[in-house]
Amino acid sequence: MIELEHIVKNFTGGIHAVNDVSLTINDGDIYGIIGFSGAGKSTLVRCINLLERPDSGHVRIDGVEMTELKPKELYRARTKIGMIFQQFNLMPSRTVMQNVAYPLRSMTAEQKRAKVRELLALVDIPDKENAYPSELSGGQKQRVAIARALANDPTILLCDEATSALDPQTTGAILQLLKDLNRKLGLTIVVITHEMEVVKNICLKAAVMDAGRIIETGDVFTIFSQPQHQVTRNFVRTTSNLSKIETLIRDDSPMVRLKKGEVMARLVYIHADVSEPLISYASRAFDIEINIILADVEVVAGVMVGGTVVIFNGERDRINQAIEYYLSKNINVEVIRDAGTDA
């Protein structure tokens, strides 16, 4: 559906916003592009519908080279690419009905009303057609923006930080709505975000951007469970409770002060059998104490991902046997501190 080939976009002052990016997004995907502020992700998504024209490279939508279209052809092509933004971009002096109807052309007034009511029902705000944006919550405003983006029956929906201005509960509702639209309408959805939580909850595949380049791509489960690049690992840590251990160590919390011979370790597992009592079994089998400091379990793409931070206490040989046991269960073991050498 979307093919980006060697896209380059520079701005004055020597800013390389997008630097030789190639990306393929399949029909029906919910595809995430994630990066910290300044990574170039918003510029890249605007290259898809040529709101930003690349300095070089190719943009193909369903096989059509967008950069070669004449102005009228480009206008028609853009009607099939909806877009929503962080700040909603609604016209405050117009009602919800008028905002959603704005992109509609070549329709009678009655046809427009019927189309808008259909769209408002689709985004679950059928009773707001006469309201003004100032009378709506943030989530309702974004639903209006989504309805407007769907007015011309697009095949692609671009979402540029569409949930960043919303609270967590409203964000969850909007992401669920986008998933429903993807399923009902067969939309290809591209999600631009700086929040790994958004990618984890909605996307099937993702790309990670840094300094204008794509540094990692793949299905979301693999990116989340086995990040290859340090930037990606930093993103993953923002969603994990286990990352708090670094703060506790830095603050010299009593929770993480080890006695001589103790070992602190991070146990990370993927698709482990949660019915198997791994902690209690190892404690009994190897006659050691295992104190759980932190724990985190999540479901990503239908697969269990999680882990714990623990402190092992006991004879060193038995602690090593427990670690070997966990490794045999495909659990990654990272020793964080070892009071035998750095108490």
KALIN-V807508 format. One line per field, one symbol per residue. psi: psi as a letter, one per 20 degrees, with the letter a starting at -180 (. if undefined). A space follows every 10 residues. Layout:
psi->???
This chain:
psi->gpopolppoq rqjkongpnl ppqppqpiqo ppoqqrpjhj hhgghihgjk hopqhrrpop olipohiiqr ghgggghhij nqpqrgjhlq ohiqrgghgh igiprkqrhh hggggghghh hhjklijjhj qqhijqrghh ghhghggghj hklripopon lijhjqrggh ghgghhghgg hgggikqppp opqjohhggh hhqhrqqpqp liqpipraqh gggghmphqh gghgghhiip hhiihhghgh jlqhhjpqrp iqppqpopqp kqoiipmhgh ghgghjlrpo opgqqppqop kjqppaaqpr pppaqghhgh hgghgghijk ppooogqoih hl.
